[in-house]
Each structure stands twice: as C-alpha cells, then as structure tokens.
Amino acid sequence: MSAGGSAEPSPVENPLSDAVQRRPLGLWAAIALVVGNMIGSGVFLLPAALAPYGGASLVGWAITLCGALLLAFTFARMAMRWPQSGGPYTYAHRAFGDTVGFVIAWSYWISLWCANAAIAVAFAGSIGALVPALTATPARAAACALAALWLCTAINLLGVREAGRVQIVTTALKLLPLLLFGAVALWWLDGAHAFRPFNPSGQSLPQAAHATAALTLWALLGLEAATVPAGSIRDPERNVPRATVFGTLLAGIATVLACSVVVGLLPADSLKQSQSPMADAASMLWGPGAGLALAAVSAVSCLGALNGWTLLSGQLPLAAARDRVFPAFFARVDRRGTPWLGVLIGSALASILVLANFSRSLVQVFVFSILLSTAATLLPYVAGSAAWLWRGEGRSRIVAAFALAFSVYALAGIGAEALLWGALLVAAGLPVHLLLRLRQRSQGSAS
C-alpha cells in the first residue's frame, strides 16, 4: 500500500498462542481503564497549575469537557468500525496509510511515557503529603516517583488480566471518595468570595480560557484508553464504545467537580505552592485527618492511572509493530501475551524524563510533563477525528468535525515550549520510519 493511500491496509498475520488470543478484559475492566486513566494525577495536582487563572478555569473546564465528549463519541464510532487494538493509531492508519499511521503511533507513544512520568511525579507529591520526609529533597521525590513507576511496570509484566484486575480495584478506591469529596465540599464554598477575582491572570478571558483548556485537557486524557487494547477486550464492537462514552462522562463529571471546588476553596497564593492541593483543601475544611485521607486516595489514584497507562505503553507499539509500522521487536510477547519489551522501553523513557527534570519542583516537572504529553496526544486526536471525517458516514461526521475543531483549538493553547519539544520528538521518529520503509523495500526486492 502507498504511504498516503486511502485503502484500508491489511494487518500483518500474527501467529499467536491460544493464551494470547483470549480476551481477558470485560466491560467493567474496559470502563475501569477509561475512568482509571482519566482520573489519575490531574484532579489532585492540577488545581495548583490552575491557580493563576482562578474562576476563569471554569470556562476552560466547560470547553474541555464538551470537547472530550465529542471525541469520546467519535472514538466510539470508530471502535465499532475498526475494533482492533491501537486506538487513534489504528484509525489514522486505516484512513490515511502507513506514513500518517507511523507519525500518529509515534506521537501517541511519546504521550504515553510522558504521561507516566507526570503521574509518577504526582504520586510522589501525594506521598509527600503523607510522609513529608520522603520528598524533602528533589532526589528523594524522584526516587518515590521511580518506585511507583516500576511497581506498575512489574504488575503489567504479570499480564493483561492482572493489570485489568488492579485497574478495577484502584478505580473503585478513588472514584467513590472523589465523588463524595466534591459533593460535600461544594456546600462549603462561599459564594461571595469563591473565585474572586474571577480572572487574576491579567490575560483576557478568551486567552485565559484557552490556556486553561490546554491544562484541563490533561485531566481528561485517557478517554480513548479502551480503544488501544481493543483486541484484549471481549466483544469489542459493543464494549469498547460503551466504555469510552460512559467512562468519559463519569470521569469528566467527577474530575471537573472536585478540581473546581479546590480552586474555589483555597487562596490562589497558597494553592500555587501546594504539592497536594486537594489534601490541603480537605485539611482546611475538616482537619489534618481528612487531608491525610485525601492524600492516600490521591496516591492510590496515581498508582491506578500509572498502571493503566503502562498497559497502553505496551499495547500501542504492539499494534503498530504487527502492522509493520513500528520496529518488529515491539511485537514480542511472552506466553501470557504481554508485550514485555514495549512495557520496559516505555518505563525506561519515562524514568529518564523524571530524572532529567528532578532538579525542578514537583509542580514544575508536573506542568512540563503534562503539556508535553498533551501536545503529543492531541495530534492523534486530530488525526483520529479527521479519519472519521474521511472514512465515516452519516451525521456522526458532524460530531467528528467539532471534535477535530476542538483538538486543533486545544493544540494551539499548549504553548511554544511544549509544542517545540513535541515537534522535535515526533521529528526524531521520522528516520525510524524511513529505515523501516527501506528495509521492507529491500526485503520485497530480495523475495
């Protein structure tokens, strides 16, 4: 197939054992993957990053939640058409061919290990609220982050089924307390003083909303999580779309409610410096015990999200390698069907990102990592929405058009530094694609 052709490419035949062919994840595991990946570090640490924007962040949340639901509906339709593993990569590959498929797979793969770095850093912040001595220095904070990262790596190396079970448990342990906190804390907001001043950033409201939309999107990334390991989900034509839409709606409501309440409760000056803003808000309302309880929930939440994103970091390159779009070694699996090499490589790169930035504060590392991850994720969102515009049908293409517009809008708000780094990382993959194409041509000529 030509690099820019529109015909659907045929996946490479992949002789797998019976253990690999089984689909270990059901509907609840798929929902837990979406909700667990979306509710990770963002809702607990993001209020500190939103502090400079005050109430203007509510406008950003509204834009982001609407955009996330548009994307969820679009990905749900594509999952019904193409129920194979790979998510946004698969949709772009089927619609636009190998070259676009490689760029999207590479960009999304970058976003996965950048996300893991950010979540691991957020876990360190939560642990610091429980045991301050563990994160008293940047080196200790980095050690905590790396410990969480490699614990989740070990869980995923045990197999997809085991990672799915951990995802269900951790999602339940964080979703229920988060909904309870948001609903109860909402009653403590002082209407006369909350979100005052409404927009302390000094920017115009459209500019502030644009900037906060890029930050808040981080907290809702993961809406596509069930589409990536679709080949491991039972009845993917039905369960993946259900998990995508329902999971996005549930996680979105919980995240927007809890995060906005924290921004309204805490003074902006103290909120900007907080390493665990939700725990600080709980402490202010109900005492130190409540703060410690929220910090523990935050730590569990980060571990759950880290577990889910680590699963995707192996599944995405596995799908691309089977299509001969990524290097073949990413397709190596063990007897349980675990893409162990892809998991290890993704975790190693996330570790490098944590270590390269550990001299900064936790909030600075977190903000840089989420902007980089969001920039690398939005390109697959753009391509996925465009794929349904190109190959879709009916009125759902109108939804895809709005999802595409939102993705482009959010991408423009990422900021120059994150966009530059994202572009450089994507460009770094082009020689890999060129080498793969040359090797495939030489092999074709030899045969």
LUMKE-197827 format. One record per residue (C-alpha): x, y, z; residue number from 1; residue in three letters. Coordinates in steps of 0.001 Angstrom, whole numbers. Each point is the difference from the previous one (the first is absolute). Layout:
BEGIN
<pt <X Y Z> NUM 'Ala'>;
...
! end
This chain:
BEGIN
<pt <0 0 0> 1 'Met'>;
<pt <1207 3503 -723> 2 'Ser'>;
<pt <996 2205 2897> 3 'Ala'>;
<pt <-2778 2456 -637> 4 'Gly'>;
<pt <-2649 -2346 -1391> 5 'Gly'>;
<pt <-3510 -147 1327> 6 'Ser'>;
<pt <-643 -3713 -330> 7 'Ala'>;
<pt <-159 -1838 3289> 8 'Glu'>;
<pt <3276 -1861 539> 9 'Pro'>;
<pt <-141 -3616 1015> 10 'Ser'>;
<pt <1613 -749 3349> 11 'Pro'>;
<pt <2909 -2370 -52> 12 'Val'>;
<pt <-867 -3566 898> 13 'Glu'>;
<pt <1185 -615 3511> 14 'Asn'>;
<pt <178 -3640 1095> 15 'Pro'>;
<pt <-845 161 3687> 16 'Leu'>;
<pt <-488 -2687 2560> 17 'Ser'>;
<pt <-3440 -794 1409> 18 'Asp'>;
<pt <951 1855 3181> 19 'Ala'>;
<pt <575 3185 -1984> 20 'Val'>;
<pt <-3170 -375 -2076> 21 'Gln'>;
<pt <-2230 -38 3068> 22 'Arg'>;
<pt <-1588 3317 916> 23 'Arg'>;
<pt <557 438 3748> 24 'Pro'>;
<pt <-1743 3379 444> 25 'Leu'>;
<pt <-3776 375 328> 26 'Gly'>;
<pt <-2258 3055 -19> 27 'Leu'>;
<pt <715 976 3611> 28 'Trp'>;
<pt <3734 -256 -542> 29 'Ala'>;
<pt <-343 2163 -3130> 30 'Ala'>;
<pt <-2005 2619 1905> 31 'Ile'>;
<pt <2534 -103 2824> 32 'Ala'>;
<pt <2775 532 -2537> 33 'Leu'>;
<pt <-1683 3148 -1354> 34 'Val'>;
<pt <-1030 1408 3384> 35 'Val'>;
<pt <3226 -1071 1698> 36 'Gly'>;
<pt <2208 1526 -2686> 37 'Asn'>;
<pt <-1973 3242 -78> 38 'Met'>;
<pt <-153 375 3781> 39 'Ile'>;
<pt <3659 -146 805> 40 'Gly'>;
<pt <2241 2777 1162> 41 'Ser'>;
<pt <-1765 2912 -1655> 42 'Gly'>;
<pt <-2943 429 2321> 43 'Val'>;
<pt <2257 -93 3082> 44 'Phe'>;
<pt <2930 2155 -1166> 45 'Leu'>;
<pt <-1448 2075 -2842> 46 'Leu'>;
<pt <-1670 2639 2257> 47 'Pro'>;
<pt <3487 1321 778> 48 'Ala'>;
<pt <676 533 -3699> 49 'Ala'>;
<pt <-3413 1682 -442> 50 'Leu'>;
<pt <439 2362 2963> 51 'Ala'>;
<pt <1238 2965 -2102> 52 'Pro'>;
<pt <-3260 -76 -1994> 53 'Tyr'>;
<pt <-2493 -209 2877> 54 'Gly'>;
<pt <-3630 -204 -1073> 55 'Gly'>;
<pt <951 350 -3655> 56 'Ala'>;
<pt <1022 -3653 209> 57 'Ser'>;
<pt <-3726 -860 128> 58 'Leu'>;
<pt <-309 1218 -3577> 59 'Val'>;
<pt <2942 -2176 -978> 60 'Gly'>;
<pt <-1614 -2996 1727> 61 'Trp'>;
<pt <-3266 544 -1873> 62 'Ala'>;
<pt <1799 120 -3339> 63 'Ile'>;
<pt <2105 -3047 820> 64 'Thr'>;
<pt <-2854 -2182 1256> 65 'Leu'>;
<pt <-2088 743 -3084> 66 'Cys'>;
<pt <2990 -724 -2231> 67 'Gly'>;
<pt <763 -3236 1858> 68 'Ala'>;
<pt <-3561 -1244 -488> 69 'Leu'>;
<pt <156 839 -3708> 70 'Leu'>;
<pt <3218 -1995 -267> 71 'Leu'>;
<pt <-1497 -2863 2006> 72 'Ala'>;
<pt <-2965 -308 -2362> 73 'Phe'>;
<pt <2322 159 -2999> 74 'Thr'>;
<pt <2331 -2689 1360> 75 'Phe'>;
<pt <-3016 -2139 914> 76 'Ala'>;
<pt <-1167 15 -3612> 77 'Arg'>;
<pt <3467 -818 -1271> 78 'Met'>;
<pt <311 -2851 2504> 79 'Ala'>;
<pt <-3156 -1501 -1500> 80 'Met'>;
<pt <1497 247 -3501> 81 'Arg'>;
<pt <3556 -1068 931> 82 'Trp'>;
<pt <-83 -2080 3215> 83 'Pro'>;
<pt <3700 -904 -158> 84 'Gln'>;
<pt <2629 1055 2534> 85 'Ser'>;
<pt <1802 3291 -541> 86 'Gly'>;
<pt <-2632 2666 608> 87 'Gly'>;
<pt <801 3343 -1684> 88 'Pro'>;
<pt <2944 -1553 -1828> 89 'Tyr'>;
<pt <-2178 -2696 -1556> 90 'Thr'>;
<pt <-2619 2496 -1131> 91 'Tyr'>;
<pt <2577 2287 -1617> 92 'Ala'>;
<pt <1780 -2983 -1562> 93 'His'>;
<pt <-3180 -1421 -1493> 94 'Arg'>;
<pt <-1027 3376 -1395> 95 'Ala'>;
<pt <3268 1554 -1160> 96 'Phe'>;
<pt <2641 -2708 -382> 97 'Gly'>;
<pt <3385 -959 1371> 98 'Asp'>;
<pt <1755 3360 236> 99 'Thr'>;
<pt <-2802 1786 1830> 100 'Val'>;
<pt <-508 -3143 2063> 101 'Gly'>;
<pt <3630 32 1080> 102 'Phe'>;
<pt <-63 3702 963> 103 'Val'>;
<pt <-3136 -498 2085> 104 'Ile'>;
<pt <1306 -3177 1635> 105 'Ala'>;
<pt <3315 1669 799> 106 'Trp'>;
<pt <-1684 3129 1378> 107 'Ser'>;
<pt <-2448 -1984 2111> 108 'Tyr'>;
<pt <2763 -2264 1260> 109 'Trp'>;
<pt <1925 3099 1129> 110 'Ile'>;
<pt <-3091 1261 1797> 111 'Ser'>;
<pt <-293 -3289 1895> 112 'Leu'>;
<pt <3408 20 1628> 113 'Trp'>;
<pt <-167 3759 585> 114 'Cys'>;
<pt <-3314 -569 1769> 115 'Ala'>;
<pt <1585 -2699 2126> 116 'Asn'>;
<pt <2741 2401 1036> 117 'Ala'>;
<pt <-2563 2633 1018> 118 'Ala'>;
<pt <-2148 -2476 1928> 119 'Ile'>;
<pt <3027 -1432 1795> 120 'Ala'>;
<pt <983 3532 1056> 121 'Val'>;
<pt <-3547 620 1237> 122 'Ala'>;
<pt <183 -3225 2012> 123 'Phe'>;
<pt <3124 1345 1681> 124 'Ala'>;
<pt <-1916 3156 897> 125 'Gly'>;
<pt <-2756 -2065 1604> 126 'Ser'>;
<pt <2495 -2067 1964> 127 'Ile'>;
<pt <1677 3237 1092> 128 'Gly'>;
<pt <-3276 1130 1560> 129 'Ala'>;
<pt <-131 -3248 1990> 130 'Leu'>;
<pt <3701 -248 877> 131 'Val'>;
<pt <1723 3347 -733> 132 'Pro'>;
<pt <3487 -1397 600> 133 'Ala'>;
<pt <-313 -2283 -3024> 134 'Leu'>;
<pt <-137 2978 -2386> 135 'Thr'>;
<pt <1987 2537 2018> 136 'Ala'>;
<pt <2618 271 -2750> 137 'Thr'>;
<pt <-315 -249 -3797> 138 'Pro'>;
<pt <2045 -3211 36> 139 'Ala'>;
<pt <-2357 -1650 2491> 140 'Arg'>;
<pt <-3023 1158 -1956> 141 'Ala'>;
<pt <1467 -1487 -3177> 142 'Ala'>;
<pt <659 -3288 1817> 143 'Ala'>;
<pt <-3650 -196 1115> 144 'Cys'>;
<pt <-1183 717 -3523> 145 'Ala'>;
<pt <2234 -2682 -1480> 146 'Leu'>;
<pt <-1071 -2549 2624> 147 'Ala'>;
<pt <-3662 457 -960> 148 'Ala'>;
<pt <808 -171 -3697> 149 'Leu'>;
<pt <1868 -3276 258> 150 'Trp'>;
<pt <-2551 -1562 2343> 151 'Leu'>;
<pt <-2641 491 -2684> 152 'Cys'>;
<pt <2425 -1282 -2608> 153 'Thr'>;
<pt <384 -3204 2011> 154 'Ala'>;
<pt <-3800 -393 241> 155 'Ile'>;
<pt <-365 336 -3759> 156 'Asn'>;
<pt <2744 -2510 -649> 157 'Leu'>;
<pt <-2159 -2556 1832> 158 'Leu'>;
<pt <-2587 272 -2771> 159 'Gly'>;
<pt <-2951 1981 -1391> 160 'Val'>;
<pt <-2501 -1853 2196> 161 'Arg'>;
<pt <1907 897 3176> 162 'Glu'>;
<pt <364 3630 -1061> 163 'Ala'>;
<pt <-3758 95 -682> 164 'Gly'>;
<pt <-819 -1319 3465> 165 'Arg'>;
<pt <2224 2620 1635> 166 'Val'>;
<pt <-1710 2649 -2133> 167 'Gln'>;
<pt <-3486 -954 1196> 168 'Ile'>;
<pt <1028 83 3667> 169 'Val'>;
<pt <1906 3290 -145> 170 'Thr'>;
<pt <-2758 1681 -2034> 171 'Thr'>;
<pt <-2617 -891 2608> 172 'Ala'>;
<pt <2274 1177 2830> 173 'Leu'>;
<pt <429 3455 -1520> 174 'Lys'>;
<pt <-3274 694 -1833> 175 'Leu'>;
<pt <-2344 -344 2985> 176 'Leu'>;
<pt <2061 2196 2398> 177 'Pro'>;
<pt <525 2573 -2751> 178 'Leu'>;
<pt <-3733 319 -703> 179 'Leu'>;
<pt <-703 209 3728> 180 'Leu'>;
<pt <2643 2678 533> 181 'Phe'>;
<pt <-1233 2134 -2897> 182 'Gly'>;
<pt <-3644 -213 1013> 183 'Ala'>;
<pt <612 769 3699> 184 'Val'>;
<pt <2637 2699 -525> 185 'Ala'>;
<pt <-2286 1794 -2443> 186 'Leu'>;
<pt <-2202 1003 2927> 187 'Trp'>;
<pt <2955 1713 1693> 188 'Trp'>;
<pt <629 2429 -2844> 189 'Leu'>;
<pt <-617 3621 954> 190 'Asp'>;
<pt <-1863 1506 -2910> 191 'Gly'>;
<pt <1126 3519 915> 192 'Ala'>;
<pt <3713 -812 -25> 193 'His'>;
<pt <543 -3129 -2088> 194 'Ala'>;
<pt <1695 619 -3348> 195 'Phe'>;
<pt <671 3639 883> 196 'Arg'>;
<pt <1571 1555 -1930> 197 'Pro'>;
<pt <-1487 -2027 -2824> 198 'Phe'>;
<pt <2979 370 -2331> 199 'Asn'>;
<pt <3166 1022 1899> 200 'Pro'>;
<pt <2294 -1012 -2867> 201 'Ser'>;
<pt <55 3466 -1611> 202 'Gly'>;
<pt <-909 -1583 -3338> 203 'Gln'>;
<pt <-3259 516 -1814> 204 'Ser'>;
<pt <-2672 -2583 763> 205 'Leu'>;
<pt <339 -1709 -3416> 206 'Pro'>;
<pt <3777 -210 484> 207 'Gln'>;
<pt <-341 -1379 3536> 208 'Ala'>;
<pt <-2640 -2493 -1097> 209 'Ala'>;
<pt <2238 -1110 -2852> 210 'His'>;
<pt <2950 -548 2320> 211 'Ala'>;
<pt <-2050 -1848 2610> 212 'Thr'>;
<pt <-1607 -2210 -2644> 213 'Ala'>;
<pt <3454 -1379 -808> 214 'Ala'>;
<pt <686 -700 3671> 215 'Leu'>;
<pt <-3421 -1444 795> 216 'Thr'>;
<pt <136 -2289 -3007> 217 'Leu'>;
<pt <2787 -1868 1794> 218 'Trp'>;
<pt <-2498 -1024 2691> 219 'Ala'>;
<pt <-2311 -1451 -2662> 220 'Leu'>;
<pt <2595 -1738 -2137> 221 'Leu'>;
<pt <-597 -3722 -79> 222 'Gly'>;
<pt <-3494 76 -1485> 223 'Leu'>;
<pt <1388 -2208 -2786> 224 'Glu'>;
<pt <1567 -2473 2450> 225 'Ala'>;
<pt <-2369 -2885 -769> 226 'Ala'>;
<pt <636 278 -3740> 227 'Thr'>;
<pt <3739 -690 261> 228 'Val'>;
<pt <-184 -3577 1404> 229 'Pro'>;
<pt <-3268 -735 -1887> 230 'Ala'>;
<pt <1383 -3340 -1146> 231 'Gly'>;
<pt <167 -1085 3650> 232 'Ser'>;
<pt <-3588 1068 804> 233 'Ile'>;
<pt <-2908 -2411 -401> 234 'Arg'>;
<pt <-2606 1024 -2603> 235 'Asp'>;
<pt <1939 3174 -888> 236 'Pro'>;
<pt <-2581 1259 -2515> 237 'Glu'>;
<pt <-2421 524 2895> 238 'Arg'>;
<pt <2110 270 3150> 239 'Asn'>;
<pt <2637 2451 -1230> 240 'Val'>;
<pt <-2522 2668 -1134> 241 'Pro'>;
<pt <-2017 -405 3217> 242 'Arg'>;
<pt <3064 277 2180> 243 'Ala'>;
<pt <1273 3021 -1941> 244 'Thr'>;
<pt <-3172 2108 237> 245 'Val'>;
<pt <-1177 -1025 3477> 246 'Phe'>;
<pt <3522 125 1465> 247 'Gly'>;
<pt <660 3465 -1436> 248 'Thr'>;
<pt <-3265 1386 1370> 249 'Leu'>;
<pt <502 -1504 3462> 250 'Leu'>;
<pt <3645 1013 329> 251 'Ala'>;
<pt <-662 3447 -1454> 252 'Gly'>;
<pt <-2722 868 2502> 253 'Ile'>;
<pt <2041 -1227 2970> 254 'Ala'>;
<pt <3156 1792 -1129> 255 'Thr'>;
<pt <-1548 3371 -828> 256 'Val'>;
<pt <-1985 61 3248> 257 'Leu'>;
<pt <2854 -891 2345> 258 'Ala'>;
<pt <2694 2061 -1700> 259 'Cys'>;
<pt <-2136 3148 -293> 260 'Ser'>;
<pt <-1037 -205 3650> 261 'Val'>;
<pt <3656 25 1066> 262 'Val'>;
<pt <755 3070 -2148> 263 'Val'>;
<pt <-2956 1770 1577> 264 'Gly'>;
<pt <903 -937 3572> 265 'Leu'>;
<pt <3731 740 285> 266 'Leu'>;
<pt <1641 3435 -320> 267 'Pro'>;
<pt <1871 314 -3282> 268 'Ala'>;
<pt <3368 793 1613> 269 'Asp'>;
<pt <62 -3132 2148> 270 'Ser'>;
<pt <-1587 -2121 -2725> 271 'Leu'>;
<pt <2802 786 -2469> 272 'Lys'>;
<pt <2604 -1362 2441> 273 'Gln'>;
<pt <-1916 -3084 1081> 274 'Ser'>;
<pt <1322 -3458 -923> 275 'Gln'>;
<pt <-3307 -1639 1025> 276 'Ser'>;
<pt <-2737 2633 -374> 277 'Pro'>;
<pt <-2979 -2304 500> 278 'Met'>;
<pt <1446 -1355 3235> 279 'Ala'>;
<pt <654 3601 1120> 280 'Asp'>;
<pt <-3621 915 -736> 281 'Ala'>;
<pt <-1259 -2987 1989> 282 'Ala'>;
<pt <2288 935 2902> 283 'Ser'>;
<pt <-1320 3554 -4> 284 'Met'>;
<pt <-3606 -1171 85> 285 'Leu'>;
<pt <87 -3034 2277> 286 'Trp'>;
<pt <3415 -158 1638> 287 'Gly'>;
<pt <3329 -1798 -563> 288 'Pro'>;
<pt <-1557 -3476 26> 289 'Gly'>;
<pt <-2140 823 -3040> 290 'Ala'>;
<pt <3054 1386 -1775> 291 'Gly'>;
<pt <1918 -3203 593> 292 'Leu'>;
<pt <-2954 -2060 -1226> 293 'Ala'>;
<pt <-177 2020 -3247> 294 'Leu'>;
<pt <3760 -310 -445> 295 'Ala'>;
<pt <-350 -3780 307> 296 'Ala'>;
<pt <-2823 -2 -2577> 297 'Val'>;
<pt <2197 2108 -2266> 298 'Ser'>;
<pt <2859 -2472 287> 299 'Ala'>;
<pt <-2314 -2915 -840> 300 'Val'>;
<pt <-1426 1989 -2914> 301 'Ser'>;
<pt <3446 673 -1415> 302 'Cys'>;
<pt <973 -3667 299> 303 'Leu'>;
<pt <-3175 -1043 -1802> 304 'Gly'>;
<pt <530 2456 -2834> 305 'Ala'>;
<pt <3664 -943 -226> 306 'Leu'>;
<pt <-1005 -3642 -270> 307 'Asn'>;
<pt <-2453 758 -2816> 308 'Gly'>;
<pt <2334 2221 -1994> 309 'Trp'>;
<pt <2799 -2547 364> 310 'Thr'>;
<pt <-2326 -2586 -1526> 311 'Leu'>;
<pt <-589 2303 -2976> 312 'Leu'>;
<pt <3730 670 -365> 313 'Ser'>;
<pt <424 -3647 -937> 314 'Gly'>;
<pt <-3217 -488 -1983> 315 'Gln'>;
<pt <404 2981 -2348> 316 'Leu'>;
<pt <3458 -883 -1402> 317 'Pro'>;
<pt <-1105 -3661 -123> 318 'Leu'>;
<pt <-2873 899 -2342> 319 'Ala'>;
<pt <2252 2187 -2166> 320 'Ala'>;
<pt <2714 -2658 -174> 321 'Ala'>;
<pt <-2495 -2631 -1145> 322 'Arg'>;
<pt <-895 2324 -2877> 323 'Asp'>;
<pt <3741 376 -782> 324 'Arg'>;
<pt <-245 3713 792> 325 'Val'>;
<pt <2202 -259 3117> 326 'Phe'>;
<pt <3179 -2055 454> 327 'Pro'>;
<pt <-725 -3721 243> 328 'Ala'>;
<pt <1478 -406 3485> 329 'Phe'>;
<pt <-3009 1853 1466> 330 'Phe'>;
<pt <-2136 -2963 -1080> 331 'Ala'>;
<pt <1806 -2423 2303> 332 'Arg'>;
<pt <-2338 -1504 2583> 333 'Val'>;
<pt <451 -2609 2699> 334 'Asp'>;
<pt <-2155 -3085 518> 335 'Arg'>;
<pt <-2680 2126 1719> 336 'Arg'>;
<pt <-159 2393 -2950> 337 'Gly'>;
<pt <1752 2835 1817> 338 'Thr'>;
<pt <2002 2350 -2277> 339 'Pro'>;
<pt <2767 34 2577> 340 'Trp'>;
<pt <2625 1827 -2037> 341 'Leu'>;
<pt <-2355 2859 -866> 342 'Gly'>;
<pt <-952 368 3663> 343 'Val'>;
<pt <3637 81 1094> 344 'Leu'>;
<pt <1058 2515 -2654> 345 'Ile'>;
<pt <-2890 2338 827> 346 'Gly'>;
<pt <770 -112 3723> 347 'Ser'>;
<pt <3698 603 -621> 348 'Ala'>;
<pt <-749 3125 -2056> 349 'Leu'>;
<pt <-2421 1291 2649> 350 'Ala'>;
<pt <2744 -519 2594> 351 'Ser'>;
<pt <2424 2053 -2072> 352 'Ile'>;
<pt <-2523 2851 -211> 353 'Leu'>;
<pt <-474 -10 3781> 354 'Val'>;
<pt <3758 -31 650> 355 'Leu'>;
<pt <723 2689 -2594> 356 'Ala'>;
<pt <-2321 2436 1774> 357 'Asn'>;
<pt <280 -994 3652> 358 'Phe'>;
<pt <1892 3203 884> 359 'Ser'>;
<pt <-3240 1929 -562> 360 'Arg'>;
<pt <-2841 64 2508> 361 'Ser'>;
<pt <-2617 -2734 -255> 362 'Leu'>;
<pt <-2568 2453 -1367> 363 'Val'>;
<pt <2431 1247 -2674> 364 'Gln'>;
<pt <838 -3538 -1129> 365 'Val'>;
<pt <-3678 -888 44> 366 'Phe'>;
<pt <-1065 2995 -2106> 367 'Val'>;
<pt <2778 -542 -2555> 368 'Phe'>;
<pt <-777 -3720 -269> 369 'Ser'>;
<pt <-3750 467 -404> 370 'Ile'>;
<pt <402 2672 -2686> 371 'Leu'>;
<pt <2436 -2215 -1899> 372 'Leu'>;
<pt <-2278 -3019 340> 373 'Ser'>;
<pt <-3076 2003 -972> 374 'Thr'>;
<pt <1718 1396 -3088> 375 'Ala'>;
<pt <1012 -3502 -1069> 376 'Ala'>;
<pt <-3532 -1320 627> 377 'Thr'>;
<pt <-1857 2748 -1831> 378 'Leu'>;
<pt <1604 -903 -3329> 379 'Leu'>;
<pt <-1566 -3502 162> 380 'Pro'>;
<pt <-3282 1637 1013> 381 'Tyr'>;
<pt <213 2265 -3046> 382 'Val'>;
<pt <821 -2924 -2295> 383 'Ala'>;
<pt <-2647 -2262 1551> 384 'Gly'>;
<pt <-2734 2591 -473> 385 'Ser'>;
<pt <1173 663 -3537> 386 'Ala'>;
<pt <-45 -3749 -707> 387 'Ala'>;
<pt <-3711 -195 747> 388 'Trp'>;
<pt <-649 3115 -2087> 389 'Leu'>;
<pt <1814 -1725 -2861> 390 'Trp'>;
<pt <-1303 -3540 379> 391 'Arg'>;
<pt <-3089 396 2184> 392 'Gly'>;
<pt <-3645 225 -854> 393 'Glu'>;
<pt <-3214 1752 938> 394 'Gly'>;
<pt <-549 2736 2540> 395 'Arg'>;
<pt <2809 -1310 2199> 396 'Ser'>;
<pt <2376 1810 -2350> 397 'Arg'>;
<pt <-1417 3277 1333> 398 'Ile'>;
<pt <1042 -1037 3508> 399 'Val'>;
<pt <3427 -925 -1356> 400 'Ala'>;
<pt <304 3458 -1577> 401 'Ala'>;
<pt <-601 1692 3366> 402 'Phe'>;
<pt <2395 -2455 1697> 403 'Ala'>;
<pt <2637 909 -2573> 404 'Leu'>;
<pt <-575 3723 555> 405 'Ala'>;
<pt <358 -457 3752> 406 'Phe'>;
<pt <3214 -2005 -389> 407 'Ser'>;
<pt <1555 2706 -2181> 408 'Val'>;
<pt <-1158 2696 2444> 409 'Tyr'>;
<pt <1529 -1826 2967> 410 'Ala'>;
<pt <3225 -692 -1886> 411 'Leu'>;
<pt <425 3720 -639> 412 'Ala'>;
<pt <-225 687 3742> 413 'Gly'>;
<pt <2792 -2348 1052> 414 'Ile'>;
<pt <2733 2613 -117> 415 'Gly'>;
<pt <3167 441 -2034> 416 'Ala'>;
<pt <2350 -2041 2213> 417 'Glu'>;
<pt <-2157 -3133 143> 418 'Ala'>;
<pt <-873 251 -3709> 419 'Leu'>;
<pt <3669 349 -914> 420 'Leu'>;
<pt <1026 -3006 2090> 421 'Trp'>;
<pt <-2924 -1996 -1349> 422 'Gly'>;
<pt <913 866 -3581> 423 'Ala'>;
<pt <3641 -943 582> 424 'Leu'>;
<pt <-948 -3354 1529> 425 'Leu'>;
<pt <-2347 -781 -2883> 426 'Val'>;
<pt <2648 1060 -2543> 427 'Ala'>;
<pt <2493 -2286 1723> 428 'Ala'>;
<pt <-2162 -2935 -1012> 429 'Gly'>;
<pt <35 749 -3724> 430 'Leu'>;
<pt <3437 -1624 -558> 431 'Pro'>;
<pt <-1382 -3127 1671> 432 'Val'>;
<pt <-2901 -26 -2444> 433 'His'>;
<pt <2357 546 -2938> 434 'Leu'>;
<pt <2238 -2881 1067> 435 'Leu'>;
<pt <-2996 -2297 386> 436 'Leu'>;
<pt <-1271 877 -3463> 437 'Arg'>;
<pt <3423 -530 -1571> 438 'Leu'>;
<pt <381 -3380 1742> 439 'Arg'>;
<pt <-3452 -1116 -1136> 440 'Gln'>;
<pt <757 1022 -3580> 441 'Arg'>;
<pt <3319 -1836 14> 442 'Ser'>;
<pt <-1681 -3092 1397> 443 'Gln'>;
<pt <-2689 271 -2652> 444 'Gly'>;
<pt <2617 305 -2740> 445 'Ser'>;
<pt <1924 -2993 1348> 446 'Ala'>;
<pt <-3088 -2167 -8> 447 'Ser'>;
! end
